């Protein structure tokens, strides 16, 4: 009887313990299920702690952190940049999906077993996945920051009544490239969301070419010159040009350009043709004639050179060479000879320039050019000598090379007269040029003066051509001084004074 009672009691005790175990297991299972619906402890998404949070709460926390404005400090101002203004966008779905893999990736019962034995899993960091529109960020920095807070440089200013310039003032401008990198880094950080923007020095710029033109026109007016002025300047670095015509306070169209008597500047085309027809390697006799033609500006050597090119058609061949270079307003229609023994006119040339009726410089029927034609020819000569490129080598392939172009420039540097363009640059400045003028041998009156040059300076090299005409008389002192002042203004434009 006692054995039966003991057995019965043991069965009830066992049932109680089993029931308690089942209840406890069920309780722990419920707790584990609740915990499994949240992210593991110490899990971070994009640097933000989300351990113990459910996906919705984690989403809200991420949005709260990464929508916080980035503080920009620049030029004493504090600017709050809303991330959405520059297209910053979190890829929440991708990051939460990666976090869910850590939450639910293991088997349920394996995870429950670890939970029962207090073997807690620790989440690892889910990296940030976000995009930012760099174009919008750059536009914001340019339009909202730089335009408001920069201190732009002040360009140099011409001094009225002179060929000089006042120095400009350097500026402080936002370094946009650096700012983009710093702001992107801050927007991708949950904690370090302050950026100190840096500026960079920006040198004072040159005045505009329009301002240079106004300065040159004021110098013409200052000298009281009332004739026609043709001006062409070409920046050999930027390939920008300044080209205008001026007559007694009035602007003249330069499309087409203004025809002028070429005078001795036509010897530049003669020189190029002589080199071309010598295949870029003139002999000693030809070099002697070239030197005499350029350095002494004598006409007989020019005639002999053209006779070598073609005894009867030399001037026309020179013209054809210029036409091959698309210089349609430059020609030689006959040999020079002299006024007492004139040579026949070989051909009459009608050009866009000399067919104009709104301006007349009485251009010589034997030789004509325009400031732009001669300027472009010198630009191509420089390009050939400096860079082994340009139209001269294309048009005369196999007949000219870089060495020949360099030799031609050296010849032009031998034209040392100390007036006109040369008078406007500091001593020692390399000027490769050819000057010219026309004087009536019977009256001694001068009507045309011209100079075409390549000028080499520390602040940049340039081509400068100036042609002037007066129907009554050119006063040498007045015009040579005007040339020098214009030349000095252009030189100073390229070589501005420092602070």
C-alpha positions in Angstrom: 0.0 0.0 0.0 2.9 2.3 0.9 4.7 1.5 -2.4 1.6 2.3 -4.4 1.2 5.7 -2.7 4.9 6.6 -3.3 4.7 5.7 -7.0 1.5 7.8 -7.4 3.2 10.8 -5.7 6.3 10.5 -7.9 4.1 10.5 -11.0 2.4 13.7 -9.9 5.7 15.4 -9.0 7.1 14.4 -12.4 4.0 15.8 -14.2 4.3 19.0 -12.2 8.0 19.4 -13.2 7.3 18.5 -16.8 4.4 21.0 -16.9 6.7 23.7 -15.3 9.4 22.9 -17.9 6.9 23.2 -20.7 5.6 26.5 -19.3 9.1 27.8 -18.9 10.1 26.6 -22.4 7.0 28.3 -23.8 7.7 31.5 -21.9 11.3 31.5 -23.2 10.1 30.7 -26.7 7.8 33.7 -26.6 10.6 35.9 -25.3 13.0 34.6 -28.0 10.4 35.2 -30.7 9.9 38.8 -29.5 13.7 39.3 -29.4 14.1 37.7 -32.8 11.8 40.3 -34.3 14.3 43.0 -33.2 17.9 43.5 -34.4 20.7 41.9 -32.4 22.5 43.8 -29.7 25.2 46.2 -30.7 24.2 46.1 -34.4 24.9 49.3 -36.2 23.6 50.4 -39.6 25.6 53.2 -41.3 27.3 53.9 -38.0 24.0 54.3 -36.1 23.3 51.9 -33.2 20.0 50.0 -33.8 20.5 47.0 -31.6 17.2 46.0 -29.9 15.1 48.0 -32.3 12.6 46.7 -34.8 13.0 47.6 -38.5 10.5 50.5 -38.4 12.2 52.1 -35.4 15.6 51.5 -37.0 14.4 53.2 -40.2 13.1 56.2 -38.3 16.4 56.5 -36.3 18.5 56.4 -39.6 16.3 59.1 -41.2 16.6 61.3 -38.1 20.4 61.1 -38.0 21.1 61.5 -41.7 18.5 64.2 -42.3 20.3 66.4 -39.8 21.7 69.5 -41.6 25.4 69.7 -42.3 26.9 72.8 -40.7 29.1 74.7 -43.2 31.5 77.4 -41.8 32.9 79.8 -44.4 34.2 83.3 -44.3 32.8 83.9 -40.8 29.3 82.7 -41.7 27.5 79.5 -40.6 25.3 77.9 -43.2 23.1 74.9 -42.5 22.9 72.6 -45.6 19.8 70.3 -45.8 21.0 67.0 -47.3 18.0 66.7 -49.6 18.9 70.0 -51.3 21.9 68.4 -52.9 20.2 65.1 -53.7 21.5 63.1 -50.7 19.4 59.9 -50.4 19.7 56.9 -48.1 19.1 53.4 -49.7 17.2 52.2 -46.6 15.8 49.1 -48.2 19.3 47.8 -49.1 20.7 48.5 -45.6 17.7 47.1 -43.7 17.7 44.0 -45.9 21.4 43.5 -44.9 20.5 44.0 -41.3 17.5 41.6 -41.5 19.9 38.9 -42.7 21.7 39.2 -39.4 18.4 39.1 -37.5 16.8 36.2 -39.3 19.6 34.5 -41.2 20.2 31.7 -38.6 17.7 28.9 -38.1 15.0 29.6 -35.6 15.6 26.6 -33.4 19.4 26.9 -33.5 19.0 30.5 -32.4 16.5 29.5 -29.7 19.0 26.9 -28.4 21.8 29.6 -28.2 19.3 31.9 -26.5 18.5 29.2 -23.8 22.2 28.8 -23.1 22.7 32.6 -23.1 24.9 32.6 -26.1 23.9 35.9 -27.5 24.8 36.8 -31.1 26.4 40.2 -31.6 25.6 42.1 -34.8 28.2 43.6 -37.1 28.1 47.0 -38.8 26.0 47.4 -41.9 27.8 49.9 -44.1 26.2 53.1 -45.4 24.5 52.9 -48.8 23.6 56.4 -50.0 23.8 58.6 -53.1 24.5 62.3 -53.5 24.1 64.3 -56.7 27.5 66.0 -57.2 26.2 68.3 -59.9 23.5 69.7 -57.4 26.1 70.0 -54.7 28.5 72.0 -57.0 25.6 74.2 -58.1 24.7 74.9 -54.5 28.2 75.8 -53.6 28.6 78.0 -56.7 25.2 79.7 -56.5 24.5 79.9 -52.7 27.9 80.0 -51.1 30.5 81.2 -53.5 28.3 83.9 -55.1 27.4 85.3 -51.6 30.6 85.0 -49.6 33.5 85.0 -52.0 35.7 88.1 -52.4 36.3 88.0 -56.1 39.6 89.5 -57.5 39.5 93.0 -58.9 41.0 93.2 -62.3 43.7 95.7 -63.2 42.4 99.1 -64.3 43.7 101.3 -67.1 45.0 104.7 -66.0 43.1 107.2 -68.2 45.3 109.2 -70.5 48.3 106.8 -70.2 49.4 103.4 -71.4 49.7 102.1 -67.9 47.5 100.0 -65.6 46.8 100.1 -61.9 47.4 96.7 -60.3 44.4 94.6 -59.5 43.5 93.1 -56.2 43.7 89.3 -55.6 40.6 87.6 -54.3 39.6 84.8 -51.9 37.3 82.3 -53.6 35.8 79.0 -52.4 37.8 75.9 -53.2 34.8 74.0 -54.7 36.6 70.8 -55.4 37.8 70.4 -51.8 34.4 71.5 -50.5 32.7 68.8 -52.5 34.9 66.1 -51.0 34.5 67.4 -47.4 30.8 67.8 -47.6 30.2 64.4 -49.1 32.3 62.9 -46.2 30.3 64.8 -43.6 27.0 63.8 -45.1 28.1 60.1 -44.9 29.0 60.5 -41.2 26.3 60.1 -38.4 28.3 62.3 -36.0 30.9 64.5 -37.7 28.5 66.8 -39.6 30.5 70.1 -39.4 32.7 71.3 -42.3 35.1 74.2 -42.3 35.2 75.3 -46.0 38.5 76.5 -47.3 39.2 79.3 -49.8 42.0 79.8 -52.3 43.7 82.9 -53.6 42.7 83.9 -57.0 45.1 86.3 -58.8 43.8 89.6 -60.2 42.8 89.1 -63.8 43.6 91.2 -66.8 41.2 93.8 -67.9 38.9 92.7 -70.7 39.9 93.1 -74.3 37.1 95.7 -74.6 38.8 97.8 -72.0 42.1 97.4 -73.8 40.4 98.7 -77.0 39.0 101.7 -75.1 42.5 102.5 -73.8 44.0 102.3 -77.2 41.3 104.5 -78.7 42.0 107.0 -76.0 45.7 107.0 -76.9 44.8 107.7 -80.5 42.6 110.6 -79.5 45.2 111.9 -77.1 47.7 112.1 -80.0 45.1 113.9 -82.1 45.5 111.5 -85.0 42.5 111.9 -87.3 43.4 109.3 -90.0 42.4 105.6 -90.3 43.9 103.1 -87.9 43.7 99.4 -88.4 44.6 97.3 -85.2 45.0 93.6 -84.7 46.3 91.8 -81.7 46.4 88.0 -81.2 47.1 86.4 -77.8 49.4 83.4 -78.6 48.5 81.6 -75.4 44.7 81.9 -75.3 44.2 82.5 -79.0 42.0 85.4 -78.3 42.1 88.4 -80.6 41.4 92.1 -80.5 40.6 93.6 -84.0 39.1 96.9 -84.8 39.2 99.9 -87.1 39.1 103.5 -86.0 38.7 106.7 -87.9 38.6 110.1 -86.3 36.6 109.0 -83.3 34.4 106.6 -85.3 34.5 102.8 -85.2 34.9 101.1 -88.6 33.7 97.6 -89.4 36.5 95.0 -89.9 34.3 92.5 -91.7 35.8 92.5 -94.3 38.9 94.1 -93.0 40.3 97.4 -94.1 42.8 97.4 -97.1 46.0 99.2 -96.6 49.2 99.6 -98.7 51.4 96.8 -97.4 54.6 98.8 -98.0 57.6 96.9 -96.6 55.4 94.6 -94.4 54.8 92.7 -97.7 58.4 91.4 -97.3 57.1 89.0 -94.7 55.1 87.1 -97.4 58.1 87.4 -99.8 60.4 85.8 -97.1 58.0 82.9 -96.5 57.7 82.3 -100.3 61.5 82.4 -100.7 61.9 79.8 -98.0 59.1 77.7 -99.4 60.6 77.6 -102.9 64.0 76.8 -101.4 62.4 73.8 -99.6 63.1 75.5 -96.3 66.8 75.5 -96.8 67.9 78.7 -98.7 71.5 78.9 -99.8 74.0 81.5 -98.6 73.2 83.9 -101.5 69.5 83.7 -100.8 70.0 84.2 -97.0 72.1 87.3 -97.8 69.3 88.7 -99.9 66.8 87.9 -97.2 68.9 89.6 -94.5 69.3 92.7 -96.6 65.6 92.8 -97.4 64.5 92.4 -93.8 67.2 94.2 -91.9 67.9 97.1 -94.3 64.3 97.1 -95.8 65.8 97.4 -99.3 63.6 96.8 -102.3 66.2 95.5 -104.8 66.9 92.3 -102.7 63.1 91.7 -102.6 62.9 91.9 -106.4 65.9 89.5 -106.8 64.3 87.0 -104.4 61.0 87.1 -106.3 63.0 86.7 -109.6 64.6 83.5 -108.1 61.1 82.2 -107.3 59.9 83.0 -110.9 61.6 85.5 -113.2 58.4 86.8 -114.7 55.7 85.9 -112.2 57.5 86.1 -108.8 55.1 88.6 -107.2 52.1 86.6 -108.4 53.6 83.4 -107.0 54.0 85.1 -103.6 50.3 86.1 -103.9 49.3 82.5 -104.8 51.2 81.3 -101.7 49.2 83.7 -99.5 46.0 82.6 -101.1 46.9 79.0 -100.3 47.0 80.2 -96.6 43.4 81.7 -97.1 44.8 85.3 -96.9 42.5 86.7 -99.5 43.3 90.4 -99.0 47.1 90.2 -99.3 48.8 90.4 -102.7 51.8 91.6 -104.7 50.8 92.6 -108.3 54.3 93.6 -109.5 57.9 93.9 -108.7 59.1 96.9 -106.7 61.6 98.4 -109.2 61.6 102.1 -108.3 59.5 105.2 -109.0 61.8 106.4 -111.7 61.8 103.0 -113.4 58.5 101.4 -112.5 57.7 97.8 -113.3 54.5 96.9 -115.0 51.4 95.9 -113.1 51.1 92.1 -113.7 47.6 91.7 -112.5 44.7 93.7 -110.9 43.4 92.2 -107.7 39.9 92.8 -106.4 39.6 91.7 -102.8 36.8 91.9 -100.2 38.9 94.6 -98.4 39.6 96.9 -101.3 36.1 96.7 -102.7 34.7 98.5 -99.6 33.2 101.9 -100.3 32.7 103.0 -96.7 36.5 103.5 -96.1 39.3 104.4 -98.4 43.0 104.3 -97.6 44.1 104.7 -101.2 45.8 101.3 -101.1 48.6 100.7 -103.6 47.5 98.6 -106.6 50.9 96.9 -106.4 50.8 95.6 -102.9 48.1 95.4 -100.3 47.2 93.6 -97.0 45.0 94.0 -94.0 46.0 94.1 -90.3 44.2 90.8 -89.7 45.9 89.1 -92.7 49.3 90.0 -91.6 48.5 89.2 -88.0 47.3 85.8 -88.9 50.3 85.1 -91.1 52.6 86.0 -88.2 50.5 83.8 -85.9 51.0 80.8 -88.2 54.7 81.5 -88.4 54.9 81.5 -84.6 52.9 78.3 -84.4 55.2 76.6 -86.9 58.3 77.7 -85.1 57.1 77.1 -81.6 54.9 74.0 -81.8 55.8 72.5 -85.2 52.2 72.9 -86.3 49.8 75.2 -88.1 48.7 76.1 -91.6 52.2 76.8 -93.0 53.2 73.2 -92.6 49.8 71.9 -93.8 49.8 74.1 -96.9 53.4 73.7 -97.8 54.1 70.2 -96.6 57.6 69.0 -97.4 58.7 72.5 -98.3 58.7 74.2 -94.9 59.6 72.8 -91.5 60.0 74.0 -87.9 63.7 74.9 -88.4 62.8 77.1 -91.4 60.1 78.9 -89.4 62.5 79.5 -86.5 65.1 80.9 -89.0 62.5 83.3 -90.5 61.7 84.6 -87.0 65.4 85.1 -86.3 65.5 87.2 -89.5 62.6 89.3 -88.4 64.3 89.9 -85.1 67.2 91.6 -87.1 64.8 94.5 -88.0 66.0 96.7 -85.2 64.8 100.3 -85.7 64.0 101.4 -82.1 60.7 103.1 -83.1 57.1 102.1 -83.7 56.3 98.8 -81.9 59.8 98.3 -80.6 59.8 101.7 -78.9 56.9 100.6 -76.7 58.5 97.6 -75.1 61.4 97.4 -72.5 64.9 97.2 -73.8 65.9 93.6 -74.4 62.4 92.5 -75.3 62.5 90.2 -78.4 60.5 91.7 -81.2 60.3 89.8 -84.6 58.8 92.3 -86.9 58.7 94.2 -90.2 57.9 97.8 -90.4 57.0 99.9 -93.5 55.9 103.3 -94.6 55.2 105.1 -97.9 56.6 108.6 -98.7 55.8 110.6 -101.9 59.2 111.0 -103.5 58.2 114.2 -105.2 56.7 116.0 -102.1 58.3 114.0 -99.2 54.8 113.7 -97.7 54.1 110.4 -95.8 50.7 108.8 -96.0 51.1 105.3 -94.6 52.9 103.8 -91.7 52.7 100.1 -90.6 54.4 97.6 -88.3 53.7 93.9 -87.9 55.3 92.1 -85.0 55.6 89.0 -82.8 56.4 90.2 -79.3 57.9 87.9 -76.7 57.3 88.9 -73.1 57.4 87.3 -69.6 53.6 87.7 -69.3 52.8 86.1 -72.6 53.6 86.3 -76.3 51.4 88.1 -78.8 51.1 89.2 -82.4 50.5 92.9 -82.9 49.9 94.6 -86.3 49.1 98.3 -86.7 48.4 100.1 -90.0 47.6 103.8 -90.2 46.7 106.1 -93.1 46.0 109.8 -93.4 44.7 111.3 -96.6 46.5 114.6 -96.1 49.8 113.9 -94.3 51.2 111.8 -91.6 53.3 113.7 -89.1 56.1 111.3 -88.2 56.7 112.5 -84.6 53.0 112.2 -83.8 52.4 108.8 -85.4 55.6 107.2 -84.2 54.8 108.3 -80.6 51.3 106.9 -81.1 52.6 103.6 -82.2 55.0 103.4 -79.2 52.2 104.3 -76.8 49.8 101.7 -78.3 52.6 99.1 -78.2 53.4 100.0 -74.5 49.7 99.6 -73.6 49.5 96.1 -75.1 52.8 95.2 -73.5 51.5 96.4 -70.1 48.2 94.5 -70.7 50.2 91.3 -70.8 52.6 92.3 -68.0 50.5 93.9 -65.4 52.1 95.6 -62.4 52.3 93.6 -59.1 50.9 94.9 -55.8 
